[in-house]
């Protein structure tokens, strides 16, 4: 099967395995976006992308879990955007609440402004925070720059976010036996508004659930989207890869 994928969310800068091996084995993955979650991983993402400029792109930002003290590193994060393909991973997480919610919102608002100023896409983490993420994106008008990473929304929130013009990025959970809500939401998403990702080393898809994820397994998420949409795997690969090129400018 002659297909090519872009893994739009892959934490190679957090993975203890050799990135060279993970990249090499993913022979049908022509592009990978590496998001940072703090200053260290953002710097590492930029450095790794510089080693493989034809395959990798870096995103820089502060994850909501790490948002305490975000003000202290915002200048460094801002400087890193000079060579980044996106801002993020940012957003809101009200499930684990590792940082106060007002701190998360302040950090998220700054990332939205930064992405808008730099005309870069914004990679958004949203867990149990649909209403506030929707409100903040809606109020900022940044919808067309927004990528909802590892989207898990059902039909209600998918419909609402579709109105904002965002991109929906799907990961391993759409393949899980417990992922029916995600699949029902995905049925509503036009293929030209969708991306695929692994979230390596997390959230490995079926049939590898529970194992450390890897970029080569993005094909399983793509195959599940093909089943949901009633399209061929080749069609989904071609469309999501073109979408990734349009949004992030990767590969190449």
KATANOR-V892432 format. One record per residue. RES is the residue in one letter. D_FIRST is the distance of its C-alpha to the first C-alpha in whole Angstrom. Layout:
# KATANOR-V892432
RES | D_FIRST
RES | D_FIRST
This chain:
# KATANOR-V892432
X | 0
X | 4
X | 6
X | 10
X | 12
X | 16
X | 18
X | 21
X | 23
X | 23
X | 27
X | 26
X | 30
X | 31
X | 29
X | 31
X | 28
X | 27
X | 25
X | 24
X | 22
X | 21
X | 19
X | 18
X | 16
X | 14
X | 12
X | 10
X | 13
X | 15
X | 18
X | 20
X | 24
X | 26
X | 29
X | 32
X | 35
X | 38
X | 39
X | 38
X | 35
X | 35
X | 36
X | 34
X | 31
X | 32
X | 33
X | 29
X | 28
X | 30
X | 29
X | 25
X | 26
X | 23
X | 21
X | 23
X | 26
X | 29
X | 30
X | 34
X | 36
X | 38
X | 36
X | 39
X | 40
X | 41
X | 43
X | 46
X | 48
X | 45
X | 48
X | 48
X | 45
X | 44
X | 45
X | 43
X | 40
X | 41
X | 41
X | 38
X | 36
X | 37
X | 34
X | 32
X | 29
X | 31
X | 33
X | 33
X | 32
X | 35
X | 36
X | 38
X | 38
X | 41
X | 40
X | 41
X | 43
X | 43
X | 45
X | 47
X | 46
X | 48
X | 47
X | 43
X | 44
X | 46
X | 43
X | 41
X | 43
X | 43
X | 39
X | 39
X | 42
X | 40
X | 37
X | 39
X | 41
X | 38
X | 36
X | 33
X | 31
X | 32
X | 30
X | 32
X | 32
X | 34
X | 35
X | 38
X | 39
X | 37
X | 41
X | 42
X | 38
X | 38
X | 42
X | 42
X | 39
X | 40
X | 44
X | 42
X | 40
X | 37
X | 35
X | 32
X | 32
X | 31
X | 28
X | 29
X | 27
X | 26
X | 27
X | 28
X | 31
X | 31
X | 32
X | 35
X | 34
X | 31
X | 33
X | 36
X | 33
X | 32
X | 35
X | 35
X | 32
X | 30
X | 26
X | 25
X | 23
X | 21
X | 21
X | 21
X | 24
X | 22
X | 20
X | 24
X | 26
X | 28
X | 26
X | 27
X | 29
X | 27
X | 24
X | 27
X | 28
X | 24
X | 24
X | 27
X | 25
X | 24
X | 20
X | 22
X | 24
X | 21
X | 20
X | 18
X | 19
X | 20
X | 24
X | 24
X | 25
X | 26
X | 25
X | 22
X | 20
X | 20
X | 19
X | 21
X | 24
X | 27
X | 25
X | 25
X | 22
X | 20
X | 18
X | 14
X | 15
X | 15
X | 11
X | 14
X | 16
X | 13
X | 12
X | 16
X | 17
X | 14
X | 16
X | 19
X | 19
X | 18
X | 15
X | 11
X | 9
X | 8
X | 11
X | 13
X | 11
X | 12
X | 16
X | 16
X | 15
X | 18
X | 20
X | 20
X | 21
X | 24
X | 25
X | 25
X | 25
X | 22
X | 20
X | 23
